[in-house]
Amino acid sequence: MQTFDTQTLLNELKQINASCLRFVEEKVYDLSDQQLKWKPNAKSWSILEVFAHLNAHAHYYQNIIHKKIIENKGTEPSAIFVSSPLGRATWRLVQLGKMRNIKRRVKSARVFNPEYFSLDIEHQEIQLFMDYLKGMVQILAEAEQVNLRKIKLPMAVSKFVYLRLGDALMFHVYHNDRHVEQINHLLNHKKFPK
């Protein structure tokens, strides 16, 4: 098990969330459709596909996290958060390395994989993701008022596997950060259209 000072952890997650929002506003929002749909190869995702993946992920996690926080207002916050072994394994899987490197490839669940989406993926995916990031500001503020260890929520891939709220927050924010870095790699690819 790994322990964290709750306020320090939430502050770190707030900083990562703010950094992701700044990056999208400054580096991605005004890209052309050609740039947003460009892929370095057939197996890679385009920037728009990354956003579609992030939005599907955020739609599930942010809705359930917000609902669980509202249901559990009044639980006494704890100064220390203890990550469960499953939770730690989950968020470490998507956490970037110290050099902001993507340490390992992770296969996306089909429900979050844009290759299986039946909808056309368009430019509004970017604004939707920015709205989700802005929503996380409120969620992370609300999380200061509840116990991150006692509240549990089901993972999207299995309704029978539960994460502690603190682990779910780390997983979700680190996941967003990982894919924003993926977009950064696409933007810096030598063949990316100018």
VOVO-842978 format. One record per residue (C-alpha): residue in three letters; residue number from 1; x, y, z. Coordinates in steps of 0.02 Angstrom, whole numbers. Layout:
r residuo ALA, num NUM, px X, py Y, pz Z .
...
***
This chain:
r residuo MET, num 1, px 0, py 0, pz 0 .
r residuo GLN, num 2, px 54, py 177, pz -34 .
r residuo THR, num 3, px 4, py 326, pz 71 .
r residuo PHE, num 4, px -17, py 508, pz 21 .
r residuo ASP, num 5, px -52, py 670, pz 108 .
r residuo THR, num 6, px -229, py 699, pz 42 .
r residuo GLN, num 7, px -212, py 886, pz 10 .
r residuo THR, num 8, px -43, py 866, pz -75 .
r residuo LEU, num 9, px -114, py 730, pz -187 .
r residuo LEU, num 10, px -266, py 833, pz -235 .
r residuo ASN, num 11, px -156, py 984, pz -269 .
r residuo GLU, num 12, px -46, py 879, pz -384 .
r residuo LEU, num 13, px -199, py 816, pz -478 .
r residuo LYS, num 14, px -264, py 995, pz -494 .
r residuo GLN, num 15, px -97, py 1050, pz -568 .
r residuo ILE, num 16, px -95, py 907, pz -694 .
r residuo ASN, num 17, px -274, py 945, pz -744 .
r residuo ALA, num 18, px -234, py 1131, pz -767 .
r residuo SER, num 19, px -79, py 1087, pz -868 .
r residuo CYS, num 20, px -182, py 976, pz -984 .
r residuo LEU, num 21, px -310, py 1115, pz -1010 .
r residuo ARG, num 22, px -174, py 1243, pz -1048 .
r residuo PHE, num 23, px -92, py 1126, pz -1173 .
r residuo VAL, num 24, px -255, py 1095, pz -1267 .
r residuo GLU, num 25, px -299, py 1281, pz -1270 .
r residuo GLU, num 26, px -126, py 1335, pz -1328 .
r residuo LYS, num 27, px -67, py 1194, pz -1442 .
r residuo VAL, num 28, px -218, py 1101, pz -1509 .
r residuo TYR, num 29, px -375, py 1206, pz -1514 .
r residuo ASP, num 30, px -334, py 1299, pz -1675 .
r residuo LEU, num 31, px -264, py 1153, pz -1776 .
r residuo SER, num 32, px -336, py 1119, pz -1949 .
r residuo ASP, num 33, px -445, py 968, pz -1987 .
r residuo GLN, num 34, px -301, py 895, pz -2087 .
r residuo GLN, num 35, px -187, py 907, pz -1936 .
r residuo LEU, num 36, px -318, py 840, pz -1816 .
r residuo LYS, num 37, px -351, py 688, pz -1926 .
r residuo TRP, num 38, px -170, py 650, pz -1970 .
r residuo LYS, num 39, px -94, py 482, pz -1916 .
r residuo PRO, num 40, px 88, py 429, pz -1928 .
r residuo ASN, num 41, px 29, py 253, pz -1975 .
r residuo ALA, num 42, px -129, py 149, pz -1990 .
r residuo LYS, num 43, px -115, py 78, pz -1813 .
r residuo SER, num 44, px -96, py 247, pz -1728 .
r residuo TRP, num 45, px -236, py 362, pz -1672 .
r residuo SER, num 46, px -258, py 537, pz -1741 .
r residuo ILE, num 47, px -272, py 684, pz -1621 .
r residuo LEU, num 48, px -461, py 682, pz -1643 .
r residuo GLU, num 49, px -467, py 496, pz -1604 .
r residuo VAL, num 50, px -366, py 527, pz -1446 .
r residuo PHE, num 51, px -494, py 658, pz -1395 .
r residuo ALA, num 52, px -639, py 540, pz -1434 .
r residuo HIS, num 53, px -555, py 410, pz -1321 .
r residuo LEU, num 54, px -528, py 537, pz -1183 .
r residuo ASN, num 55, px -707, py 597, pz -1193 .
r residuo ALA, num 56, px -779, py 421, pz -1182 .
r residuo HIS, num 57, px -668, py 389, pz -1031 .
r residuo ALA, num 58, px -712, py 556, pz -949 .
r residuo HIS, num 59, px -898, py 531, pz -981 .
r residuo TYR, num 60, px -897, py 373, pz -875 .
r residuo TYR, num 61, px -773, py 419, pz -740 .
r residuo GLN, num 62, px -819, py 600, pz -708 .
r residuo ASN, num 63, px -1005, py 561, pz -699 .
r residuo ILE, num 64, px -983, py 419, pz -575 .
r residuo ILE, num 65, px -851, py 510, pz -472 .
r residuo HIS, num 66, px -963, py 664, pz -457 .
r residuo LYS, num 67, px -1113, py 556, pz -411 .
r residuo LYS, num 68, px -1016, py 462, pz -276 .
r residuo ILE, num 69, px -949, py 624, pz -201 .
r residuo ILE, num 70, px -1125, py 699, pz -193 .
r residuo GLU, num 71, px -1194, py 539, pz -114 .
r residuo ASN, num 72, px -1057, py 539, pz 17 .
r residuo LYS, num 73, px -1048, py 722, pz 67 .
r residuo GLY, num 74, px -1027, py 724, pz 253 .
r residuo THR, num 75, px -903, py 581, pz 263 .
r residuo GLU, num 76, px -759, py 644, pz 367 .
r residuo PRO, num 77, px -610, py 686, pz 255 .
r residuo SER, num 78, px -447, py 603, pz 305 .
r residuo ALA, num 79, px -279, py 692, pz 303 .
r residuo ILE, num 80, px -198, py 533, pz 234 .
r residuo PHE, num 81, px -253, py 431, pz 84 .
r residuo VAL, num 82, px -200, py 249, pz 73 .
r residuo SER, num 83, px -201, py 177, pz -103 .
r residuo SER, num 84, px -257, py -4, pz -119 .
r residuo PRO, num 85, px -144, py -130, pz -208 .
r residuo LEU, num 86, px -268, py -140, pz -353 .
r residuo GLY, num 87, px -287, py 49, pz -360 .
r residuo ARG, num 88, px -99, py 75, pz -360 .
r residuo ALA, num 89, px -77, py -51, pz -501 .
r residuo THR, num 90, px -215, py 35, pz -600 .
r residuo TRP, num 91, px -152, py 213, pz -591 .
r residuo ARG, num 92, px 31, py 165, pz -608 .
r residuo LEU, num 93, px -14, py 80, pz -772 .
r residuo VAL, num 94, px -59, py 248, pz -850 .
r residuo GLN, num 95, px 54, py 366, pz -753 .
r residuo LEU, num 96, px 191, py 450, pz -853 .
r residuo GLY, num 97, px 372, py 422, pz -806 .
r residuo LYS, num 98, px 482, py 555, pz -726 .
r residuo MET, num 99, px 539, py 614, pz -897 .
r residuo ARG, num 100, px 356, py 627, pz -954 .
r residuo ASN, num 101, px 383, py 468, pz -1052 .
r residuo ILE, num 102, px 249, py 339, pz -1086 .
r residuo LYS, num 103, px 324, py 190, pz -995 .
r residuo ARG, num 104, px 217, py 52, pz -1067 .
r residuo ARG, num 105, px 85, py 26, pz -1199 .
r residuo VAL, num 106, px -90, py -10, pz -1133 .
r residuo LYS, num 107, px -226, py -86, pz -1240 .
r residuo SER, num 108, px -384, py 17, pz -1231 .
r residuo ALA, num 109, px -547, py -67, pz -1181 .
r residuo ARG, num 110, px -662, py -83, pz -1332 .
r residuo VAL, num 111, px -791, py 35, pz -1256 .
r residuo PHE, num 112, px -658, py 173, pz -1253 .
r residuo ASN, num 113, px -571, py 130, pz -1417 .
r residuo PRO, num 114, px -616, py 255, pz -1556 .
r residuo GLU, num 115, px -583, py 122, pz -1687 .
r residuo TYR, num 116, px -749, py 44, pz -1634 .
r residuo PHE, num 117, px -850, py 205, pz -1618 .
r residuo SER, num 118, px -990, py 216, pz -1744 .
r residuo LEU, num 119, px -997, py 406, pz -1737 .
r residuo ASP, num 120, px -901, py 524, pz -1848 .
r residuo ILE, num 121, px -766, py 606, pz -1745 .
r residuo GLU, num 122, px -764, py 794, pz -1772 .
r residuo HIS, num 123, px -682, py 952, pz -1706 .
r residuo GLN, num 124, px -807, py 972, pz -1563 .
r residuo GLU, num 125, px -715, py 829, pz -1473 .
r residuo ILE, num 126, px -584, py 958, pz -1422 .
r residuo GLN, num 127, px -710, py 1077, pz -1342 .
r residuo LEU, num 128, px -796, py 931, pz -1256 .
r residuo PHE, num 129, px -631, py 875, pz -1180 .
r residuo MET, num 130, px -594, py 1052, pz -1123 .
r residuo ASP, num 131, px -766, py 1055, pz -1040 .
r residuo TYR, num 132, px -725, py 891, pz -951 .
r residuo LEU, num 133, px -560, py 963, pz -890 .
r residuo LYS, num 134, px -651, py 1117, pz -824 .
r residuo GLY, num 135, px -774, py 1000, pz -738 .
r residuo MET, num 136, px -630, py 911, pz -653 .
r residuo VAL, num 137, px -584, py 1074, pz -565 .
r residuo GLN, num 138, px -750, py 1066, pz -472 .
r residuo ILE, num 139, px -738, py 878, pz -441 .
r residuo LEU, num 140, px -563, py 894, pz -366 .
r residuo ALA, num 141, px -623, py 1037, pz -255 .
r residuo GLU, num 142, px -772, py 933, pz -197 .
r residuo ALA, num 143, px -656, py 785, pz -163 .
r residuo GLU, num 144, px -573, py 887, pz -24 .
r residuo GLN, num 145, px -736, py 871, pz 74 .
r residuo VAL, num 146, px -751, py 681, pz 75 .
r residuo ASN, num 147, px -650, py 529, pz 126 .
r residuo LEU, num 148, px -551, py 469, pz -26 .
r residuo ARG, num 149, px -526, py 297, pz 49 .
r residuo LYS, num 150, px -702, py 254, pz 106 .
r residuo ILE, num 151, px -792, py 299, pz -56 .
r residuo LYS, num 152, px -779, py 163, pz -188 .
r residuo LEU, num 153, px -837, py 160, pz -368 .
r residuo PRO, num 154, px -844, py 27, pz -503 .
r residuo MET, num 155, px -716, py 25, pz -642 .
r residuo ALA, num 156, px -785, py 44, pz -817 .
r residuo VAL, num 157, px -715, py -121, pz -878 .
r residuo SER, num 158, px -797, py -222, pz -737 .
r residuo LYS, num 159, px -941, py -171, pz -626 .
r residuo PHE, num 160, px -879, py -298, pz -499 .
r residuo VAL, num 161, px -708, py -218, pz -473 .
r residuo TYR, num 162, px -706, py -63, pz -365 .
r residuo LEU, num 163, px -577, py 74, pz -342 .
r residuo ARG, num 164, px -560, py 190, pz -194 .
r residuo LEU, num 165, px -605, py 368, pz -243 .
r residuo GLY, num 166, px -426, py 428, pz -223 .
r residuo ASP, num 167, px -363, py 289, pz -338 .
r residuo ALA, num 168, px -499, py 327, pz -465 .
r residuo LEU, num 169, px -454, py 513, pz -465 .
r residuo MET, num 170, px -270, py 472, pz -492 .
r residuo PHE, num 171, px -312, py 347, pz -629 .
r residuo HIS, num 172, px -423, py 470, pz -721 .
r residuo VAL, num 173, px -308, py 622, pz -709 .
r residuo TYR, num 174, px -150, py 521, pz -749 .
r residuo HIS, num 175, px -243, py 443, pz -896 .
r residuo ASN, num 176, px -285, py 616, pz -964 .
r residuo ASP, num 177, px -105, py 672, pz -940 .
r residuo ARG, num 178, px -39, py 518, pz -1030 .
r residuo HIS, num 179, px -146, py 551, pz -1184 .
r residuo VAL, num 180, px -108, py 737, pz -1187 .
r residuo GLU, num 181, px 75, py 683, pz -1196 .
r residuo GLN, num 182, px 27, py 564, pz -1338 .
r residuo ILE, num 183, px -46, py 715, pz -1430 .
r residuo ASN, num 184, px 114, py 811, pz -1396 .
r residuo HIS, num 185, px 213, py 669, pz -1477 .
r residuo LEU, num 186, px 101, py 679, pz -1630 .
r residuo LEU, num 187, px 125, py 867, pz -1642 .
r residuo ASN, num 188, px 314, py 844, pz -1635 .
r residuo HIS, num 189, px 319, py 702, pz -1761 .
r residuo LYS, num 190, px 436, py 745, pz -1905 .
r residuo LYS, num 191, px 299, py 710, pz -2033 .
r residuo PHE, num 192, px 159, py 804, pz -1943 .
r residuo PRO, num 193, px 76, py 922, pz -2070 .
r residuo LYS, num 194, px 122, py 1105, pz -2047 .
***
